[in-house]
Amino acid sequence: MVAVHASAHSVASSEWIICLDKRPAERSGEDVDIILARLRGVKAFEKFHPNLLQQICMCGFYECLEKGITLYRQGDIGTSWYAVLSGSLDVKVSETANHQDAVTICTLGVGTAFGESILDNTPRHATIVSRENSELLRIEQREFKTLWKKYRQCMAGLLAPPYGVMDSGATNDRMPDKENLNSDPLNFMSKNLVPSEKILRAEKVLRNAILARAPHMIRDRKYHLKTYRQCCVGTELVDWLLQQSSCVHSRAHAVGMWQVLLEEGVLNHVDHELNFQDKYLFYRFLDDEEEDAVLPSDDEKREAEEELQETLLFLSQIGPDAHMRMILRKPPGQRTAEDLEIIYDELLHIKALSHLSNTVKRELAGVLIFESHAKAGTVLFNQGEEGTSWYIIQKGSVNVVIYGKVMVWCVRCMKEMILANWPW
């Protein structure tokens, strides 16, 4: 890997660069504030918790690359994670081990975060070359792993699709193996989604409304000699939703509404192991993940009361889809008769299956699996590979891309799909 810290910066040197050039141990509180003021304007960090962003300011480094500099090569074992502050970098992939025949598959623009392979020490999947003079924020592996361990839910966006990708084509990213796709669905979701503004606001409204109307629901709880901080019980959350609005039609409907929040990481099972269930299980709001979680003010509680019905209506409309995805993520052998009926009812409305008999649709209900790809360019399969699944595209689109004589099927834009592991 060749990284150049140029003396002639692509933009005029400023205080925040000088502060980032200091060793972390030598940075003062004022230095951190100066860096923080700059990073708040970077898209990659705009939804980060203030505490997390402050930690990044304390351990990050400034890198300035001149045009044409190779940051790292395909196959290297990474040592750092990066975010693009200015400029752009080309992503090059070689089908062979020869860097000379690498092709540019996309360009990473301002706000892009990349290099997460350092979490598991997997080789870099592509070569990164600066397309123009570029500024990067760099975090070394040890510090990045520490931040990830402490702020995993807040940092889900780090592994999300790049914000500033331009000229995207097929990328080197491969879809996970089918047999592993559902082995850890919550981990898979957290790596590919970043909460939308609407969902983040919904979490705040519901949390603040609960603290205003039933504050006893969010408290420390003990189970099997272990204390779980500031959490709620699944059954109590379902009960509470049913009491708040007539737009919540049933307990299953309420489960789907809470699952919306869980899918996007703003409500989590305390051990990050389970989907939302109407059981005596503990869940925690994102705002309560930090030890110094702040209670809402009277004004914030009043705002939550005013926005509650609109928020519940919004969640009631998207809750059934989340419930459906949750069911489809279950291994087929774990689906209940009620689950199969819900899947079957959904299949009746899919146009692509209208020519199939109801008997076939009922059979499909038992084998369909939900699959989601948030990153454009994810390779589904290559020409010549043995097929294992049949697909139905629910959202988004797929491209067939040809490099030389090699054909690959890859995601054109963000999409959801249903696949069937069925020997046709």
DONUKE-221405 format. One record per residue (C-alpha): z, x negated, y negated; residue in one letter. Coordinates in steps of 0.2 Angstrom, whole numbers, plus 5000, padded with zeros to 4 digits. Each point is the difference from the previous one (the first is absolute). Layout:
BEGIN
ZXYa
...
end
This chain:
BEGIN
500050005000m
499649944983v
500850074985a
499849944983v
501350024986h
498949974985a
500649924984s
498750104990a
500550185003h
498750145000s
501050084987v
501149934986a
501749935007s
501450124995s
501950015003e
499950095016w
498949865008i
501249874994i
501550105008c
499150015016l
499649825001d
501949965000k
500949985017r
500850175005p
501849924998a
499649944982e
499450174994r
501250094988s
500350184997g
498950004985e
498649915010d
500150145013v
499950134987d
498449924992i
499250005017i
500550175004l
499250074984a
498449925006r
500050065018l
500450184995r
498250024994g
499349945016v
499350145011k
500649935016a
501850014994f
500050164990e
501050115013k
501249865005f
501950034998h
500649914985p
501249895011n
498649955012l
498949954985l
501449904993q
500249915016q
498149965000i
500249934982c
501449885007m
499049935014c
498150024996g
498949854994f
498550004989y
498349945007e
498449974990c
498449975009l
498449944993e
498450085006k
499549965017g
501749945007i
500450045018t
501850085000l
500049995019y
498950015015r
499750125014q
501149945015g
501349924989d
501850045003i
500650074983g
501549944990t
499950124985s
499650184994w
499050034984y
499750134987a
498549984988v
500550004982l
498349974992s
498249955007g
499450045017s
499849915017l
498750025014d
500550045018v
498949915012k
499950025019v
499149905013s
499650085017e
500149825007t
501249864996a
498749924988n
500550034982h
498249974995q
499450165006d
501450114993a
499450154990v
500850084985t
500650185006i
501050054984c
500849944984t
501850014995l
500350054982g
501550014988v
501550095008g
499549955018t
501449945012a
499649905015f
500649885013g
501250115010e
499649905016s
501449894995i
501250135007l
499649965018d
499149834998n
498350075006t
498549894995p
499150054984r
498650125004h
498949954985a
499649864988t
500550034982i
499049924986v
500250024982s
498550094992r
500549954983e
501449924991n
501550105007s
501950024998e
501150045015l
501850035003l
500649915016r
501550045010i
500449875014e
500350075018q
501949985001r
500350094984e
498750145004f
500850035017k
501750014992t
499350134987l
499150105014w
501650015010k
501050064986k
498750114991y
498950055015r
499750184994q
499749964982c
498849865005m
498950115011a
498649994987g
499949815003l
499150045016l
499050144993a
498249994996p
499649894985p
500050084983y
498649904993g
498849985013v
498249994994m
498350005010d
500950045016s
499149995016g
500649985018a
501649905000t
500749895014n
501550115002d
499950085017r
500750175006m
501649985010p
499850015019d
500050185006k
501449975012e
501149944986n
499550124986l
501450125004n
501349885006s
500849994983d
499250144989p
501349984986l
499749814999n
498150045000f
500250134986m
501149894989s
498749865001k
498650104994n
500650124987l
500849994983v
500850164993p
499050104987s
500750044983e
500250185006k
500949965015i
501249884991l
500350134987r
500350135014a
501349885008e
500949994984k
500050194996v
500750045018l
501349875000r
500650044982n
500050195004a
501049975016i
501349894990l
500050144987a
500250155012r
500749935016a
500649824996p
501050005017h
498449985009m
499749824995i
501549905005r
500649865012d
500050055018r
500849925015k
499250015018y
500549895015h
501149894990l
498749964987k
499950064982t
498450064993y
499949994981r
499550154989q
499050105012c
499650185005c
499950095016v
498350075006g
500650175004t
500950024983e
498449954991l
499050135009v
501450134997d
500049954981w
498150024998l
500050175008l
501350064988q
499149944984q
498350095001s
499150145009s
498549885001c
500949915014v
499550125015h
500949925015s
501049865006r
498449925007a
499250024982h
501549914992a
499949865013v
498249974995g
500550004981m
501449865003w
498749915011q
498949984985v
501349904992l
500449905015l
498249965003e
499949924983e
501649905001g
501050104987v
501250085014l
500449895015n
500950015016h
501549894998v
499449885014d
498250034995h
499650055018e
499750195000l
498950134992n
500950144991f
500850125012q
501150164999d
501449915008k
501749924997y
499149844994l
500349904984f
498749984987y
500149914983r
499050024984f
499149854993l
501150004984d
501649985011d
499349855010e
500849884987e
501949975000e
500150034982d
499050165000a
500250104983v
500550185000l
499050114989p
500550054983s
500350184995d
498350004991d
499249945016e
500950135010k
499450134988r
498249945001e
500150005019a
500650185000e
498550054988e
498749915011e
500750055017l
499050155004q
498349924995e
500549855011t
500450115015l
498450104997l
499049835000f
500949945016l
499850175009s
498149984998q
499949835007i
501450015013g
499050085014p
498849855000d
501449885001a
500850095014h
498350005009m
499949814998r
501749985006m
499650095016i
498449915003l
500949834998r
501150055015k
499449935017p
499250145009p
501350015013g
501450034987q
499250164992r
500850165003t
499150175004a
500350044981e
499249844995d
498550035011l
499850184993e
500049934982i
498749875004i
498950135009y
500150124984d
499449854989e
498649965012l
499350184998l
499749964982h
499149845002i
498150034998k
499549855010a
500850085016l
499350184997s
498849985014h
501449965013l
500850145010s
501950044997n
500449935017t
499349834995v
500950014984k
501750035009r
499649855010e
499649904985l
501750054992a
500949905014g
499149834997v
499549994981l
500949874990i
500149984981f
499349854992e
500049954982s
499249854991h
500549984982a
499049844997k
498150014998a
499149885011g
501150015015t
498949965015v
500150145013l
499049925014f
498649875002n
498350035009q
500149945018g
501950055001e
500550115014e
500450174993g
501750085002t
500150154989s
499050144992w
500350044982y
500050154988i
500049954981i
501250124990q
499849914983k
499149854993g
498449925008s
499449865011v
498749874997n
498949915013v
499949824994v
498849875007i
500349814998y
498549915008g
499950085017k
501750065001v
500450194996m
501850054995v
500750174996w
501250004986c
500950114988v
499050044984r
501550074991c
501750065003m
500050125014k
501050105014e
499350025017m
500450075017i
499649915015l
500050055019a
500449885013n
499050105013w
498849935013p
498450104995w
end
